[in-house]
């Protein structure tokens, strides 16, 4: 019951923040969002079947060979799959041009702490979240994908609050995540 209420509140708060009153606003991305995401990601997000969550850490330099990794990032913990309300929220945030600060350039090198893997069939995309820089990166899948090559990064400052709320819900026992603002 508590989880359902949190998810419902999260979707409502995000819709209010973004000025959306129905799911109609999430059907097509804005032009800026489409340019950032690319057609593969837009198509996949429109019909995503599931999404996984992971706590990750970027290692500067070579990845230690004896540690488990995902998308070139050190895997710290596996989180739960996102429920349908959480997936819809993520799609709304990603599709809304107001979620991005497209003209801002930061002197911050992303060090993601959360990775969301969104699936449709056998296809997936990775969304890395860096809360220090307030940047998200889209990783397009390929066999040779190594962080950060093949990643596109953009600022998510306008939607930091709903993203923080989402990851706090996904990782309730993680002290670092619970300390995010």
C-alpha positions as CSV (number, residue, x, y, z in Angstrom):
1,X,0.0,0.0,0.0
2,X,2.8,2.4,1.0
3,X,4.7,1.7,-2.3
4,X,1.5,2.3,-4.4
5,X,0.9,5.6,-2.7
6,X,4.5,6.7,-3.2
7,X,4.3,5.8,-6.9
8,X,1.0,7.6,-7.4
9,X,2.3,10.7,-5.6
10,X,5.5,10.6,-7.6
11,X,3.6,10.5,-10.9
12,X,1.2,13.3,-9.8
13,X,4.0,15.5,-8.5
14,X,6.0,15.0,-11.7
15,X,2.9,15.7,-13.9
16,X,2.2,18.9,-11.9
17,X,5.9,19.9,-12.2
18,X,5.9,19.4,-15.9
19,X,2.5,20.8,-16.6
20,X,1.1,17.5,-17.9
21,X,-2.4,16.5,-16.9
22,X,-2.7,13.2,-18.8
23,X,-0.5,10.7,-20.4
24,X,-1.1,12.4,-23.7
25,X,1.9,14.6,-23.1
26,X,4.2,11.6,-22.9
27,X,3.2,10.0,-26.3
28,X,5.6,12.1,-28.4
29,X,8.8,13.7,-27.3
30,X,9.6,17.3,-27.8
31,X,12.1,18.2,-30.5
32,X,14.9,18.8,-28.0
33,X,14.2,15.5,-26.2
34,X,14.0,13.7,-29.6
35,X,17.3,15.1,-30.7
36,X,19.0,14.0,-27.4
37,X,17.4,10.6,-27.2
38,X,17.6,9.5,-30.9
39,X,15.0,7.5,-32.8
40,X,16.0,4.1,-31.3
41,X,15.5,5.3,-27.8
42,X,12.2,7.1,-28.6
43,X,10.8,4.0,-30.2
44,X,12.0,1.7,-27.4
45,X,10.7,4.0,-24.6
46,X,7.3,4.3,-26.3
47,X,6.7,0.6,-26.0
48,X,9.1,-0.5,-23.1
49,X,8.0,-3.7,-21.4
50,X,10.2,-3.5,-18.3
51,X,13.1,-1.6,-16.7
52,X,15.7,-2.7,-14.3
53,X,17.6,-0.6,-11.7
54,X,21.2,-0.9,-10.6
55,X,23.5,0.9,-8.2
56,X,26.7,1.6,-10.0
57,X,30.0,3.4,-9.6
58,X,32.3,4.7,-12.3
59,X,35.9,3.6,-11.9
60,X,38.5,6.0,-13.3
61,X,40.9,4.0,-15.3
62,X,40.6,0.4,-16.1
63,X,37.7,-1.8,-14.8
64,X,39.1,-4.4,-12.3
65,X,38.7,-7.8,-14.0
66,X,37.4,-9.6,-10.9
67,X,34.4,-7.2,-10.3
68,X,31.0,-7.5,-11.8
69,X,30.1,-4.6,-14.1
70,X,27.2,-3.4,-16.2
71,X,27.5,-1.0,-19.1
72,X,31.1,-0.5,-18.2
73,X,30.3,0.6,-14.7
74,X,31.1,-1.2,-11.5
75,X,27.9,-2.9,-10.2
76,X,27.3,-2.2,-6.5
77,X,23.8,-3.6,-6.2
78,X,20.8,-4.8,-8.2
79,X,17.6,-2.9,-7.5
80,X,14.0,-3.8,-8.3
81,X,12.3,-3.6,-11.6
82,X,10.4,-0.4,-12.1
83,X,6.6,-0.8,-11.9
84,X,4.4,0.6,-14.7
85,X,3.9,4.0,-12.9
86,X,7.6,4.4,-12.5
87,X,8.3,3.5,-16.2
88,X,5.6,6.0,-17.3
89,X,7.2,8.7,-15.1
90,X,10.6,8.0,-16.6
91,X,9.1,8.3,-20.1
92,X,7.4,11.5,-19.3
93,X,10.5,13.0,-17.9
94,X,12.6,11.9,-20.9
95,X,10.1,13.0,-23.5
96,X,9.5,16.5,-22.0
97,X,11.8,19.3,-23.4
98,X,11.4,21.1,-20.1
99,X,13.4,18.3,-18.4
100,X,16.6,19.4,-20.1
101,X,18.9,22.4,-20.0
102,X,20.0,22.0,-23.6
103,X,22.0,25.3,-23.8
104,X,24.0,24.7,-20.6
105,X,27.5,23.4,-20.7
106,X,28.9,22.0,-17.4
107,X,32.5,21.5,-16.5
108,X,31.5,18.3,-14.7
109,X,32.5,14.8,-15.7
110,X,29.6,12.4,-15.0
111,X,30.1,9.8,-12.3
112,X,26.8,7.9,-12.4
113,X,25.5,6.2,-9.3
114,X,22.3,4.7,-10.8
115,X,21.8,2.9,-14.1
116,X,18.3,2.1,-15.4
117,X,18.1,-0.5,-18.2
118,X,14.9,-0.2,-20.2
119,X,13.8,-3.3,-22.3
120,X,11.5,-4.0,-25.2
121,X,11.9,-7.6,-26.3
122,X,15.6,-8.3,-26.6
123,X,16.5,-4.6,-27.2
124,X,17.4,-2.3,-24.5
125,X,18.9,1.1,-23.7
126,X,20.8,2.2,-20.6
127,X,20.1,5.5,-18.8
128,X,22.9,6.5,-16.4
129,X,22.1,9.1,-13.7
130,X,24.8,11.3,-12.2
131,X,23.3,13.3,-9.3
132,X,26.6,15.2,-8.6
133,X,26.4,16.8,-12.1
134,X,22.7,16.4,-12.5
135,X,23.2,14.8,-15.8
136,X,21.8,11.7,-17.5
137,X,23.4,9.7,-20.2
138,X,21.8,7.5,-22.8
139,X,23.9,4.5,-23.8
140,X,23.0,2.8,-27.1
141,X,23.6,-0.9,-27.0
142,X,26.4,-2.5,-28.9
143,X,28.7,-5.4,-28.1
144,X,31.7,-3.0,-27.8
145,X,30.0,-0.5,-25.6
146,X,32.4,0.8,-23.0
147,X,31.6,3.8,-20.7
148,X,31.6,6.6,-21.7
149,X,32.0,5.9,-25.4
150,X,28.6,5.8,-27.3
151,X,27.0,7.8,-24.5
152,X,25.2,11.1,-25.0
153,X,24.9,13.3,-21.9
154,X,22.5,16.1,-21.0
155,X,21.6,18.1,-18.0
156,X,18.5,17.1,-16.0
157,X,18.5,20.0,-13.4
158,X,14.8,20.9,-14.0
159,X,13.7,17.4,-13.0
160,X,16.2,16.6,-10.3
161,X,13.5,16.4,-7.6
162,X,11.3,13.7,-9.3
163,X,14.4,11.7,-10.3
164,X,15.8,11.8,-6.7
165,X,12.3,10.7,-5.4
166,X,12.3,7.8,-7.9
167,X,15.8,6.5,-7.0
168,X,15.1,6.9,-3.3
169,X,12.0,4.7,-3.9
170,X,14.1,2.1,-5.8
171,X,16.9,2.0,-3.2
172,X,15.4,2.6,0.2
173,X,18.2,1.0,2.2
174,X,21.1,2.8,0.3
175,X,22.5,5.6,2.6
176,X,24.1,7.4,-0.3
177,X,20.9,7.4,-2.4
178,X,18.8,8.4,0.6
179,X,21.1,11.4,1.2
180,X,20.5,12.8,-2.3
181,X,18.8,16.2,-2.5
